[in-house]
Amino acid sequence: MREFIPFAIDEEIAEIGRALVDRTLPKARWTHGAHFAATLWLLESRGLDDVARELPGLIRAYNEATGVRNNEAGGYHETITQASLRAAAWFRAARPGMPLFAVCNALMETPLGGSDWILDYWSHERLFSVEARSVWVEPDLRRLPF
């Protein structure tokens, strides 16, 4: 069962996004839902191209601030980040005008809301390879729909 508490207002999404950027988000709050919330918030204010460039550095800096090492075995993961970013952008684009908190809640009710959604597209071996952690690696099971 997923442990996700739905958001009630956009400010909750913004708070997570700002705290990621400021590196003040408590590590316990950096959940799967928070990853998508922060990504959606960044997309609203910066656009896909800018977020695709900036998000890796933001996550790496956040990891370091919370004591998580970014290396070949843990921390930042390029393929998961970029796939999730594409998923969030696609999901948001299909819901113009919907409040951001409602978009995030709806996203979390789909298969994307499970942290294992990505294994429908990548084999475990490929996804958790050193290469996929450091650079974008195309899916090996099936093509992404977004």
PyMOL commands that set and color helices and strands:
alter all, ss='L'
color gray80, all
select helices_A, chain A and resi 10-22+27-29+32-46+48-65+78-93+100-108+111-113+117-120+124-127+130-134
alter helices_A, ss='H'
color red, helices_A
deselect
rebuild
show_as cartoon
